[in-house]
Amino acid sequence: MSSESTLTSKGQTTIPKEIRDRLAMKAGDRMTFTLMPDATVVMRLKSKSITELEGALYKKSRKPLSTEQLSR
């Protein structure tokens, strides 16, 4: 998934709605940013446990796998 956002003069940006929705992000969620050697930035949510993210990467029409099924 790829989306664009603009940096403001205050150094702020908005995470695109599609990404926020897929990750079930809400106000107050914390994240970390990691700069990779190739200039890629990886953003990770800090406030989410693996069980809260269960099914977040699947299309809505697909039934998400349970954590039990994922661990097999």
PDB file of N, H, CA, C and O in Angstrom:
ATOM      1  N   MET A   1       0.852  -1.166   0.000  1.00  0.00           N
ATOM      2  CA  MET A   1       0.000   0.000   0.000  1.00  0.00           C
ATOM      3  C   MET A   1       0.899   1.230   0.000  1.00  0.00           C
ATOM      4  O   MET A   1       1.887   1.285   0.732  1.00  0.00           O
ATOM      5  N   SER A   2       0.562   2.186  -0.800  1.00  0.00           N
ATOM      6  H   SER A   2      -0.240   2.141  -1.395  1.00  0.00           H
ATOM      7  CA  SER A   2       1.347   3.405  -0.894  1.00  0.00           C
ATOM      8  C   SER A   2       0.408   4.601  -0.927  1.00  0.00           C
ATOM      9  O   SER A   2      -0.596   4.584  -1.639  1.00  0.00           O
ATOM     10  N   SER A   3       0.723   5.624  -0.171  1.00  0.00           N
ATOM     11  H   SER A   3       1.538   5.638   0.408  1.00  0.00           H
ATOM     12  CA  SER A   3      -0.072   6.851  -0.138  1.00  0.00           C
ATOM     13  C   SER A   3       0.868   8.035   0.013  1.00  0.00           C
ATOM     14  O   SER A   3       2.006   7.888   0.460  1.00  0.00           O
ATOM     15  N   GLU A   4       0.382   9.207  -0.364  1.00  0.00           N
ATOM     16  H   GLU A   4      -0.542   9.327  -0.728  1.00  0.00           H
ATOM     17  CA  GLU A   4       1.190  10.415  -0.247  1.00  0.00           C
ATOM     18  C   GLU A   4       0.667  11.308   0.867  1.00  0.00           C
ATOM     19  O   GLU A   4      -0.510  11.261   1.226  1.00  0.00           O
ATOM     20  N   SER A   5       1.566  12.120   1.404  1.00  0.00           N
ATOM     21  H   SER A   5       2.522  12.158   1.112  1.00  0.00           H
ATOM     22  CA  SER A   5       1.219  13.112   2.409  1.00  0.00           C
ATOM     23  C   SER A   5       2.176  14.288   2.226  1.00  0.00           C
ATOM     24  O   SER A   5       3.249  14.130   1.645  1.00  0.00           O
ATOM     25  N   THR A   6       1.795  15.456   2.715  1.00  0.00           N
ATOM     26  H   THR A   6       0.922  15.584   3.187  1.00  0.00           H
ATOM     27  CA  THR A   6       2.608  16.663   2.573  1.00  0.00           C
ATOM     28  C   THR A   6       3.142  17.084   3.933  1.00  0.00           C
ATOM     29  O   THR A   6       2.432  17.001   4.936  1.00  0.00           O
ATOM     30  N   LEU A   7       4.385  17.532   3.970  1.00  0.00           N
ATOM     31  H   LEU A   7       4.962  17.599   3.156  1.00  0.00           H
ATOM     32  CA  LEU A   7       4.999  18.040   5.192  1.00  0.00           C
ATOM     33  C   LEU A   7       4.669  19.521   5.331  1.00  0.00           C
ATOM     34  O   LEU A   7       4.854  20.289   4.387  1.00  0.00           O
ATOM     35  N   THR A   8       4.183  19.927   6.502  1.00  0.00           N
ATOM     36  H   THR A   8       4.033  19.302   7.269  1.00  0.00           H
ATOM     37  CA  THR A   8       3.853  21.338   6.726  1.00  0.00           C
ATOM     38  C   THR A   8       5.107  22.104   7.137  1.00  0.00           C
ATOM     39  O   THR A   8       6.158  21.511   7.379  1.00  0.00           O
ATOM     40  N   SER A   9       4.985  23.415   7.212  1.00  0.00           N
ATOM     41  H   SER A   9       4.132  23.897   7.015  1.00  0.00           H
ATOM     42  CA  SER A   9       6.120  24.250   7.629  1.00  0.00           C
ATOM     43  C   SER A   9       6.518  23.977   9.078  1.00  0.00           C
ATOM     44  O   SER A   9       7.627  24.319   9.486  1.00  0.00           O
ATOM     45  N   LYS A  10       5.629  23.369   9.855  1.00  0.00           N
ATOM     46  H   LYS A  10       4.728  23.091   9.523  1.00  0.00           H
ATOM     47  CA  LYS A  10       5.926  23.019  11.247  1.00  0.00           C
ATOM     48  C   LYS A  10       6.484  21.597  11.379  1.00  0.00           C
ATOM     49  O   LYS A  10       6.678  21.106  12.491  1.00  0.00           O
ATOM     50  N   GLY A  11       6.737  20.946  10.253  1.00  0.00           N
ATOM     51  H   GLY A  11       6.579  21.345   9.350  1.00  0.00           H
ATOM     52  CA  GLY A  11       7.286  19.591  10.288  1.00  0.00           C
ATOM     53  C   GLY A  11       6.247  18.525  10.570  1.00  0.00           C
ATOM     54  O   GLY A  11       6.596  17.417  10.978  1.00  0.00           O
ATOM     55  N   GLN A  12       4.977  18.838  10.361  1.00  0.00           N
ATOM     56  H   GLN A  12       4.693  19.738  10.029  1.00  0.00           H
ATOM     57  CA  GLN A  12       3.888  17.897  10.617  1.00  0.00           C
ATOM     58  C   GLN A  12       3.360  17.313   9.321  1.00  0.00           C
ATOM     59  O   GLN A  12       3.478  17.916   8.254  1.00  0.00           O
ATOM     60  N   THR A  13       2.777  16.128   9.431  1.00  0.00           N
ATOM     61  H   THR A  13       2.681  15.638  10.298  1.00  0.00           H
ATOM     62  CA  THR A  13       2.147  15.488   8.288  1.00  0.00           C
ATOM     63  C   THR A  13       0.939  14.712   8.782  1.00  0.00           C
ATOM     64  O   THR A  13       0.779  14.508   9.985  1.00  0.00           O
ATOM     65  N   THR A  14       0.101  14.284   7.874  1.00  0.00           N
ATOM     66  H   THR A  14       0.232  14.449   6.896  1.00  0.00           H
ATOM     67  CA  THR A  14      -1.068  13.476   8.215  1.00  0.00           C
ATOM     68  C   THR A  14      -0.863  12.079   7.656  1.00  0.00           C
ATOM     69  O   THR A  14      -0.504  11.910   6.491  1.00  0.00           O
ATOM     70  N   ILE A  15      -1.094  11.084   8.497  1.00  0.00           N
ATOM     71  H   ILE A  15      -1.386  11.221   9.443  1.00  0.00           H
ATOM     72  CA  ILE A  15      -1.054   9.700   8.019  1.00  0.00           C
ATOM     73  C   ILE A  15      -2.336   9.488   7.220  1.00  0.00           C
ATOM     74  O   ILE A  15      -3.427   9.726   7.739  1.00  0.00           O
ATOM     75  N   PRO A  16      -2.227   9.048   5.975  1.00  0.00           N
ATOM     76  CA  PRO A  16      -3.429   8.905   5.141  1.00  0.00           C
ATOM     77  C   PRO A  16      -4.498   8.030   5.815  1.00  0.00           C
ATOM     78  O   PRO A  16      -4.184   7.050   6.492  1.00  0.00           O
ATOM     79  N   LYS A  17      -5.761   8.408   5.613  1.00  0.00           N
ATOM     80  H   LYS A  17      -6.016   9.204   5.064  1.00  0.00           H
ATOM     81  CA  LYS A  17      -6.890   7.736   6.248  1.00  0.00           C
ATOM     82  C   LYS A  17      -6.902   6.239   5.983  1.00  0.00           C
ATOM     83  O   LYS A  17      -7.177   5.455   6.891  1.00  0.00           O
ATOM     84  N   GLU A  18      -6.607   5.832   4.756  1.00  0.00           N
ATOM     85  H   GLU A  18      -6.383   6.469   4.019  1.00  0.00           H
ATOM     86  CA  GLU A  18      -6.624   4.399   4.416  1.00  0.00           C
ATOM     87  C   GLU A  18      -5.651   3.617   5.305  1.00  0.00           C
ATOM     88  O   GLU A  18      -5.962   2.513   5.752  1.00  0.00           O
ATOM     89  N   ILE A  19      -4.483   4.190   5.555  1.00  0.00           N
ATOM     90  H   ILE A  19      -4.230   5.086   5.192  1.00  0.00           H
ATOM     91  CA  ILE A  19      -3.489   3.532   6.404  1.00  0.00           C
ATOM     92  C   ILE A  19      -3.951   3.546   7.856  1.00  0.00           C
ATOM     93  O   ILE A  19      -3.858   2.529   8.542  1.00  0.00           O
ATOM     94  N   ARG A  20      -4.451   4.693   8.335  1.00  0.00           N
ATOM     95  H   ARG A  20      -4.527   5.520   7.777  1.00  0.00           H
ATOM     96  CA  ARG A  20      -4.967   4.761   9.717  1.00  0.00           C
ATOM     97  C   ARG A  20      -6.072   3.745   9.940  1.00  0.00           C
ATOM     98  O   ARG A  20      -6.111   3.080  10.976  1.00  0.00           O
ATOM     99  N   ASP A  21      -6.972   3.622   8.965  1.00  0.00           N
ATOM    100  H   ASP A  21      -6.940   4.162   8.124  1.00  0.00           H
ATOM    101  CA  ASP A  21      -8.080   2.671   9.084  1.00  0.00           C
ATOM    102  C   ASP A  21      -7.575   1.226   9.107  1.00  0.00           C
ATOM    103  O   ASP A  21      -8.010   0.425   9.935  1.00  0.00           O
ATOM    104  N   ARG A  22      -6.666   0.901   8.204  1.00  0.00           N
ATOM    105  H   ARG A  22      -6.313   1.552   7.531  1.00  0.00           H
ATOM    106  CA  ARG A  22      -6.162  -0.483   8.125  1.00  0.00           C
ATOM    107  C   ARG A  22      -5.410  -0.889   9.374  1.00  0.00           C
ATOM    108  O   ARG A  22      -5.406  -2.063   9.745  1.00  0.00           O
ATOM    109  N   LEU A  23      -4.761   0.086  10.039  1.00  0.00           N
ATOM    110  H   LEU A  23      -4.764   1.040   9.739  1.00  0.00           H
ATOM    111  CA  LEU A  23      -4.019  -0.201  11.263  1.00  0.00           C
ATOM    112  C   LEU A  23      -4.835   0.081  12.520  1.00  0.00           C
ATOM    113  O   LEU A  23      -4.333  -0.043  13.637  1.00  0.00           O
ATOM    114  N   ALA A  24      -6.093   0.461  12.327  1.00  0.00           N
ATOM    115  H   ALA A  24      -6.500   0.562  11.420  1.00  0.00           H
ATOM    116  CA  ALA A  24      -6.995   0.782  13.446  1.00  0.00           C
ATOM    117  C   ALA A  24      -6.373   1.822  14.377  1.00  0.00           C
ATOM    118  O   ALA A  24      -6.467   1.713  15.600  1.00  0.00           O
ATOM    119  N   MET A  25      -5.739   2.828  13.780  1.00  0.00           N
ATOM    120  H   MET A  25      -5.663   2.917  12.787  1.00  0.00           H
ATOM    121  CA  MET A  25      -5.101   3.884  14.569  1.00  0.00           C
ATOM    122  C   MET A  25      -6.145   4.860  15.085  1.00  0.00           C
ATOM    123  O   MET A  25      -7.163   5.109  14.440  1.00  0.00           O
ATOM    124  N   LYS A  26      -5.868   5.409  16.268  1.00  0.00           N
ATOM    125  H   LYS A  26      -5.041   5.207  16.792  1.00  0.00           H
ATOM    126  CA  LYS A  26      -6.754   6.409  16.847  1.00  0.00           C
ATOM    127  C   LYS A  26      -5.909   7.503  17.498  1.00  0.00           C
ATOM    128  O   LYS A  26      -4.705   7.335  17.691  1.00  0.00           O
ATOM    129  N   ALA A  27      -6.537   8.601  17.826  1.00  0.00           N
ATOM    130  H   ALA A  27      -7.515   8.737  17.669  1.00  0.00           H
ATOM    131  CA  ALA A  27      -5.835   9.720  18.467  1.00  0.00           C
ATOM    132  C   ALA A  27      -5.135   9.229  19.731  1.00  0.00           C
ATOM    133  O   ALA A  27      -5.708   8.472  20.515  1.00  0.00           O
ATOM    134  N   GLY A  28      -3.910   9.660  19.918  1.00  0.00           N
ATOM    135  H   GLY A  28      -3.444  10.275  19.281  1.00  0.00           H
ATOM    136  CA  GLY A  28      -3.140   9.276  21.096  1.00  0.00           C
ATOM    137  C   GLY A  28      -2.215   8.096  20.874  1.00  0.00           C
ATOM    138  O   GLY A  28      -1.340   7.836  21.699  1.00  0.00           O
ATOM    139  N   ASP A  29      -2.394   7.367  19.761  1.00  0.00           N
ATOM    140  H   ASP A  29      -3.105   7.578  19.091  1.00  0.00           H
ATOM    141  CA  ASP A  29      -1.486   6.251  19.464  1.00  0.00           C
ATOM    142  C   ASP A  29      -0.076   6.797  19.277  1.00  0.00           C
ATOM    143  O   ASP A  29       0.115   7.870  18.704  1.00  0.00           O
ATOM    144  N   ARG A  30       0.902   6.054  19.764  1.00  0.00           N
ATOM    145  H   ARG A  30       0.747   5.182  20.229  1.00  0.00           H
ATOM    146  CA  ARG A  30       2.303   6.458  19.645  1.00  0.00           C
ATOM    147  C   ARG A  30       2.978   5.591  18.595  1.00  0.00           C
ATOM    148  O   ARG A  30       2.592   4.444  18.371  1.00  0.00           O
ATOM    149  N   MET A  31       3.995   6.163  17.954  1.00  0.00           N
ATOM    150  H   MET A  31       4.309   7.095  18.136  1.00  0.00           H
ATOM    151  CA  MET A  31       4.719   5.428  16.924  1.00  0.00           C
ATOM    152  C   MET A  31       6.198   5.760  16.985  1.00  0.00           C
ATOM    153  O   MET A  31       6.598   6.776  17.554  1.00  0.00           O
ATOM    154  N   THR A  32       7.001   4.893  16.391  1.00  0.00           N
ATOM    155  H   THR A  32       6.675   4.068  15.929  1.00  0.00           H
ATOM    156  CA  THR A  32       8.432   5.152  16.269  1.00  0.00           C
ATOM    157  C   THR A  32       8.770   5.238  14.787  1.00  0.00           C
ATOM    158  O   THR A  32       8.114   4.623  13.945  1.00  0.00           O
ATOM    159  N   PHE A  33       9.804   6.011  14.488  1.00  0.00           N
ATOM    160  H   PHE A  33      10.337   6.510  15.171  1.00  0.00           H
ATOM    161  CA  PHE A  33      10.283   6.147  13.118  1.00  0.00           C
ATOM    162  C   PHE A  33      11.734   5.701  13.090  1.00  0.00           C
ATOM    163  O   PHE A  33      12.538   6.135  13.916  1.00  0.00           O
ATOM    164  N   THR A  34      12.070   4.832  12.139  1.00  0.00           N
ATOM    165  H   THR A  34      11.417   4.480  11.469  1.00  0.00           H
ATOM    166  CA  THR A  34      13.432   4.338  11.996  1.00  0.00           C
ATOM    167  C   THR A  34      13.921   4.676  10.596  1.00  0.00           C
ATOM    168  O   THR A  34      13.291   4.306   9.604  1.00  0.00           O
ATOM    169  N   LEU A  35      15.050   5.383  10.518  1.00  0.00           N
ATOM    170  H   LEU A  35      15.561   5.683  11.323  1.00  0.00           H
ATOM    171  CA  LEU A  35      15.643   5.722   9.227  1.00  0.00           C
ATOM    172  C   LEU A  35      16.595   4.616   8.826  1.00  0.00           C
ATOM    173  O   LEU A  35      17.555   4.330   9.541  1.00  0.00           O
ATOM    174  N   MET A  36      16.337   3.989   7.686  1.00  0.00           N
ATOM    175  H   MET A  36      15.556   4.221   7.105  1.00  0.00           H
ATOM    176  CA  MET A  36      17.162   2.899   7.170  1.00  0.00           C
ATOM    177  C   MET A  36      18.295   3.481   6.316  1.00  0.00           C
ATOM    178  O   MET A  36      18.197   4.621   5.861  1.00  0.00           O
ATOM    179  N   PRO A  37      19.365   2.715   6.095  1.00  0.00           N
ATOM    180  CA  PRO A  37      20.510   3.205   5.313  1.00  0.00           C
ATOM    181  C   PRO A  37      20.153   3.673   3.892  1.00  0.00           C
ATOM    182  O   PRO A  37      20.836   4.529   3.330  1.00  0.00           O
ATOM    183  N   ASP A  38      19.085   3.111   3.317  1.00  0.00           N
ATOM    184  H   ASP A  38      18.530   2.416   3.773  1.00  0.00           H
ATOM    185  CA  ASP A  38      18.706   3.495   1.951  1.00  0.00           C
ATOM    186  C   ASP A  38      17.709   4.660   1.916  1.00  0.00           C
ATOM    187  O   ASP A  38      17.076   4.899   0.888  1.00  0.00           O
ATOM    188  N   ALA A  39      17.566   5.387   3.033  1.00  0.00           N
ATOM    189  H   ALA A  39      18.080   5.193   3.869  1.00  0.00           H
ATOM    190  CA  ALA A  39      16.680   6.544   3.179  1.00  0.00           C
ATOM    191  C   ALA A  39      15.200   6.160   3.292  1.00  0.00           C
ATOM    192  O   ALA A  39      14.333   7.031   3.215  1.00  0.00           O
ATOM    193  N   THR A  40      14.904   4.881   3.471  1.00  0.00           N
ATOM    194  H   THR A  40      15.608   4.174   3.534  1.00  0.00           H
ATOM    195  CA  THR A  40      13.544   4.438   3.743  1.00  0.00           C
ATOM    196  C   THR A  40      13.249   4.721   5.213  1.00  0.00           C
ATOM    197  O   THR A  40      14.108   4.513   6.070  1.00  0.00           O
ATOM    198  N   VAL A  41      12.048   5.191   5.506  1.00  0.00           N
ATOM    199  H   VAL A  41      11.350   5.360   4.810  1.00  0.00           H
ATOM    200  CA  VAL A  41      11.627   5.419   6.884  1.00  0.00           C
ATOM    201  C   VAL A  41      10.578   4.373   7.236  1.00  0.00           C
ATOM    202  O   VAL A  41       9.584   4.218   6.527  1.00  0.00           O
ATOM    203  N   VAL A  42      10.802   3.664   8.327  1.00  0.00           N
ATOM    204  H   VAL A  42      11.609   3.790   8.903  1.00  0.00           H
ATOM    205  CA  VAL A  42       9.859   2.651   8.795  1.00  0.00           C
ATOM    206  C   VAL A  42       9.131   3.225  10.012  1.00  0.00           C
ATOM    207  O   VAL A  42       9.762   3.637  10.985  1.00  0.00           O
ATOM    208  N   MET A  43       7.802   3.246   9.945  1.00  0.00           N
ATOM    209  H   MET A  43       7.290   2.912   9.154  1.00  0.00           H
ATOM    210  CA  MET A  43       6.999   3.713  11.068  1.00  0.00           C
ATOM    211  C   MET A  43       6.353   2.496  11.719  1.00  0.00           C
ATOM    212  O   MET A  43       5.762   1.654  11.043  1.00  0.00           O
ATOM    213  N   ARG A  44       6.475   2.417  13.045  1.00  0.00           N
ATOM    214  H   ARG A  44       6.955   3.101  13.594  1.00  0.00           H
ATOM    215  CA  ARG A  44       5.848   1.317  13.782  1.00  0.00           C
ATOM    216  C   ARG A  44       4.989   1.897  14.899  1.00  0.00           C
ATOM    217  O   ARG A  44       5.361   2.878  15.543  1.00  0.00           O
ATOM    218  N   LEU A  45       3.832   1.273  15.117  1.00  0.00           N
ATOM    219  H   LEU A  45       3.530   0.476  14.594  1.00  0.00           H
ATOM    220  CA  LEU A  45       2.974   1.682  16.223  1.00  0.00           C
ATOM    221  C   LEU A  45       3.524   1.116  17.514  1.00  0.00           C
ATOM    222  O   LEU A  45       3.886  -0.059  17.572  1.00  0.00           O
ATOM    223  N   LYS A  46       3.591   1.937  18.550  1.00  0.00           N
ATOM    224  H   LYS A  46       3.297   2.892  18.503  1.00  0.00           H
ATOM    225  CA  LYS A  46       4.075   1.477  19.846  1.00  0.00           C
ATOM    226  C   LYS A  46       2.929   1.028  20.736  1.00  0.00           C
ATOM    227  O   LYS A  46       3.119   0.179  21.606  1.00  0.00           O
ATOM    228  N   SER A  47       1.751   1.579  20.532  1.00  0.00           N
ATOM    229  H   SER A  47       1.596   2.269  19.825  1.00  0.00           H
ATOM    230  CA  SER A  47       0.656   1.339  21.463  1.00  0.00           C
ATOM    231  C   SER A  47      -0.206   0.135  21.107  1.00  0.00           C
ATOM    232  O   SER A  47      -1.205  -0.128  21.776  1.00  0.00           O
ATOM    233  N   LYS A  48       0.164  -0.591  20.073  1.00  0.00           N
ATOM    234  H   LYS A  48       0.975  -0.377  19.529  1.00  0.00           H
ATOM    235  CA  LYS A  48      -0.645  -1.723  19.650  1.00  0.00           C
ATOM    236  C   LYS A  48       0.043  -3.031  20.004  1.00  0.00           C
ATOM    237  O   LYS A  48       1.238  -3.204  19.767  1.00  0.00           O
ATOM    238  N   SER A  49      -0.719  -3.937  20.566  1.00  0.00           N
ATOM    239  H   SER A  49      -1.691  -3.796  20.758  1.00  0.00           H
ATOM    240  CA  SER A  49      -0.191  -5.288  20.780  1.00  0.00           C
ATOM    241  C   SER A  49      -0.512  -6.090  19.526  1.00  0.00           C
ATOM    242  O   SER A  49      -1.325  -5.652  18.712  1.00  0.00           O
ATOM    243  N   ILE A  50       0.095  -7.227  19.354  1.00  0.00           N
ATOM    244  H   ILE A  50       0.756  -7.583  20.015  1.00  0.00           H
ATOM    245  CA  ILE A  50      -0.135  -8.062  18.177  1.00  0.00           C
ATOM    246  C   ILE A  50      -1.598  -8.480  18.084  1.00  0.00           C
ATOM    247  O   ILE A  50      -2.134  -8.597  16.983  1.00  0.00           O
ATOM    248  N   THR A  51      -2.250  -8.707  19.219  1.00  0.00           N
ATOM    249  H   THR A  51      -1.814  -8.612  20.114  1.00  0.00           H
ATOM    250  CA  THR A  51      -3.651  -9.115  19.175  1.00  0.00           C
ATOM    251  C   THR A  51      -4.558  -7.976  18.710  1.00  0.00           C
ATOM    252  O   THR A  51      -5.592  -8.233  18.092  1.00  0.00           O
ATOM    253  N   GLU A  52      -4.196  -6.729  18.992  1.00  0.00           N
ATOM    254  H   GLU A  52      -3.356  -6.520  19.493  1.00  0.00           H
ATOM    255  CA  GLU A  52      -4.990  -5.596  18.527  1.00  0.00           C
ATOM    256  C   GLU A  52      -4.861  -5.402  17.020  1.00  0.00           C
ATOM    257  O   GLU A  52      -5.771  -4.871  16.382  1.00  0.00           O
ATOM    258  N   LEU A  53      -3.737  -5.828  16.450  1.00  0.00           N
ATOM    259  H   LEU A  53      -2.999  -6.259  16.968  1.00  0.00           H
ATOM    260  CA  LEU A  53      -3.515  -5.673  15.011  1.00  0.00           C
ATOM    261  C   LEU A  53      -4.010  -6.862  14.200  1.00  0.00           C
ATOM    262  O   LEU A  53      -3.938  -6.844  12.972  1.00  0.00           O
ATOM    263  N   GLU A  54      -4.506  -7.884  14.863  1.00  0.00           N
ATOM    264  H   GLU A  54      -4.565  -7.899  15.861  1.00  0.00           H
ATOM    265  CA  GLU A  54      -4.960  -9.097  14.203  1.00  0.00           C
ATOM    266  C   GLU A  54      -5.910  -8.769  13.055  1.00  0.00           C
ATOM    267  O   GLU A  54      -6.939  -8.126  13.264  1.00  0.00           O
ATOM    268  N   GLY A  55      -5.571  -9.205  11.853  1.00  0.00           N
ATOM    269  H   GLY A  55      -4.735  -9.727  11.683  1.00  0.00           H
ATOM    270  CA  GLY A  55      -6.411  -8.995  10.683  1.00  0.00           C
ATOM    271  C   GLY A  55      -6.274  -7.640  10.027  1.00  0.00           C
ATOM    272  O   GLY A  55      -6.949  -7.388   9.028  1.00  0.00           O
ATOM    273  N   ALA A  56      -5.440  -6.761  10.533  1.00  0.00           N
ATOM    274  H   ALA A  56      -4.892  -6.965  11.344  1.00  0.00           H
ATOM    275  CA  ALA A  56      -5.345  -5.401   9.996  1.00  0.00           C
ATOM    276  C   ALA A  56      -4.831  -5.359   8.566  1.00  0.00           C
ATOM    277  O   ALA A  56      -5.147  -4.418   7.838  1.00  0.00           O
ATOM    278  N   LEU A  57      -4.054  -6.340   8.140  1.00  0.00           N
ATOM    279  H   LEU A  57      -3.797  -7.105   8.731  1.00  0.00           H
ATOM    280  CA  LEU A  57      -3.470  -6.309   6.803  1.00  0.00           C
ATOM    281  C   LEU A  57      -4.321  -7.030   5.759  1.00  0.00           C
ATOM    282  O   LEU A  57      -3.952  -7.070   4.586  1.00  0.00           O
ATOM    283  N   TYR A  58      -5.428  -7.585   6.161  1.00  0.00           N
ATOM    284  H   TYR A  58      -5.728  -7.552   7.115  1.00  0.00           H
ATOM    285  CA  TYR A  58      -6.287  -8.298   5.228  1.00  0.00           C
ATOM    286  C   TYR A  58      -7.357  -7.371   4.689  1.00  0.00           C
ATOM    287  O   TYR A  58      -7.798  -6.445   5.370  1.00  0.00           O
ATOM    288  N   LYS A  59      -7.769  -7.630   3.459  1.00  0.00           N
ATOM    289  H   LYS A  59      -7.410  -8.382   2.906  1.00  0.00           H
ATOM    290  CA  LYS A  59      -8.870  -6.867   2.890  1.00  0.00           C
ATOM    291  C   LYS A  59     -10.125  -7.159   3.697  1.00  0.00           C
ATOM    292  O   LYS A  59     -10.277  -8.249   4.249  1.00  0.00           O
ATOM    293  N   LYS A  60     -11.008  -6.201   3.763  1.00  0.00           N
ATOM    294  H   LYS A  60     -10.885  -5.316   3.315  1.00  0.00           H
ATOM    295  CA  LYS A  60     -12.223  -6.337   4.572  1.00  0.00           C
ATOM    296  C   LYS A  60     -13.070  -7.526   4.131  1.00  0.00           C
ATOM    297  O   LYS A  60     -13.788  -8.096   4.953  1.00  0.00           O
ATOM    298  N   SER A  61     -13.008  -7.914   2.865  1.00  0.00           N
ATOM    299  H   SER A  61     -12.425  -7.451   2.197  1.00  0.00           H
ATOM    300  CA  SER A  61     -13.830  -9.015   2.374  1.00  0.00           C
ATOM    301  C   SER A  61     -13.285 -10.377   2.809  1.00  0.00           C
ATOM    302  O   SER A  61     -14.002 -11.374   2.737  1.00  0.00           O
ATOM    303  N   ARG A  62     -12.051 -10.432   3.251  1.00  0.00           N
ATOM    304  H   ARG A  62     -11.468  -9.621   3.310  1.00  0.00           H
ATOM    305  CA  ARG A  62     -11.446 -11.684   3.704  1.00  0.00           C
ATOM    306  C   ARG A  62     -11.621 -11.857   5.201  1.00  0.00           C
ATOM    307  O   ARG A  62     -11.559 -10.889   5.959  1.00  0.00           O
ATOM    308  N   LYS A  63     -11.838 -13.082   5.617  1.00  0.00           N
ATOM    309  H   LYS A  63     -11.888 -13.868   5.001  1.00  0.00           H
ATOM    310  CA  LYS A  63     -11.943 -13.349   7.046  1.00  0.00           C
ATOM    311  C   LYS A  63     -10.529 -13.361   7.629  1.00  0.00           C
ATOM    312  O   LYS A  63      -9.682 -14.121   7.159  1.00  0.00           O
ATOM    313  N   PRO A  64     -10.256 -12.527   8.652  1.00  0.00           N
ATOM    314  CA  PRO A  64      -8.908 -12.503   9.237  1.00  0.00           C
ATOM    315  C   PRO A  64      -8.593 -13.796   9.976  1.00  0.00           C
ATOM    316  O   PRO A  64      -9.484 -14.450  10.518  1.00  0.00           O
ATOM    317  N   LEU A  65      -7.307 -14.155   9.989  1.00  0.00           N
ATOM    318  H   LEU A  65      -6.583 -13.623   9.549  1.00  0.00           H
ATOM    319  CA  LEU A  65      -6.864 -15.332  10.724  1.00  0.00           C
ATOM    320  C   LEU A  65      -6.724 -14.985  12.198  1.00  0.00           C
ATOM    321  O   LEU A  65      -6.345 -13.870  12.557  1.00  0.00           O
ATOM    322  N   SER A  66      -7.033 -15.950  13.039  1.00  0.00           N
ATOM    323  H   SER A  66      -7.340 -16.856  12.748  1.00  0.00           H
ATOM    324  CA  SER A  66      -6.843 -15.735  14.476  1.00  0.00           C
ATOM    325  C   SER A  66      -5.358 -15.878  14.798  1.00  0.00           C
ATOM    326  O   SER A  66      -4.600 -16.426  13.998  1.00  0.00           O
ATOM    327  N   THR A  67      -4.937 -15.390  15.963  1.00  0.00           N
ATOM    328  H   THR A  67      -5.552 -14.944  16.614  1.00  0.00           H
ATOM    329  CA  THR A  67      -3.536 -15.533  16.369  1.00  0.00           C
ATOM    330  C   THR A  67      -3.173 -17.009  16.513  1.00  0.00           C
ATOM    331  O   THR A  67      -2.025 -17.395  16.293  1.00  0.00           O
ATOM    332  N   GLU A  68      -4.142 -17.822  16.880  1.00  0.00           N
ATOM    333  H   GLU A  68      -5.075 -17.508  17.059  1.00  0.00           H
ATOM    334  CA  GLU A  68      -3.910 -19.270  16.983  1.00  0.00           C
ATOM    335  C   GLU A  68      -3.566 -19.849  15.618  1.00  0.00           C
ATOM    336  O   GLU A  68      -2.639 -20.649  15.496  1.00  0.00           O
ATOM    337  N   GLN A  69      -4.322 -19.441  14.578  1.00  0.00           N
ATOM    338  H   GLN A  69      -5.075 -18.791  14.677  1.00  0.00           H
ATOM    339  CA  GLN A  69      -4.067 -19.927  13.226  1.00  0.00           C
ATOM    340  C   GLN A  69      -2.736 -19.420  12.694  1.00  0.00           C
ATOM    341  O   GLN A  69      -2.043 -20.139  11.974  1.00  0.00           O
ATOM    342  N   LEU A  70      -2.371 -18.194  13.039  1.00  0.00           N
ATOM    343  H   LEU A  70      -2.934 -17.610  13.624  1.00  0.00           H
ATOM    344  CA  LEU A  70      -1.105 -17.628  12.575  1.00  0.00           C
ATOM    345  C   LEU A  70       0.106 -18.338  13.166  1.00  0.00           C
ATOM    346  O   LEU A  70       1.151 -18.425  12.522  1.00  0.00           O
ATOM    347  N   SER A  71      -0.028 -18.842  14.380  1.00  0.00           N
ATOM    348  H   SER A  71      -0.877 -18.771  14.903  1.00  0.00           H
ATOM    349  CA  SER A  71       1.105 -19.472  15.047  1.00  0.00           C
ATOM    350  C   SER A  71       1.361 -20.907  14.584  1.00  0.00           C
ATOM    351  O   SER A  71       2.347 -21.520  14.991  1.00  0.00           O
ATOM    352  N   ARG A  72       0.489 -21.440  13.745  1.00  0.00           N
ATOM    353  H   ARG A  72      -0.312 -20.942  13.414  1.00  0.00           H
ATOM    354  CA  ARG A  72       0.681 -22.819  13.245  1.00  0.00           C
ATOM    355  C   ARG A  72       1.708 -22.871  12.157  1.00  0.00           C
ATOM    356  O   ARG A  72       1.992 -23.945  11.626  1.00  0.00           O
TER     357      ARG A  72
END
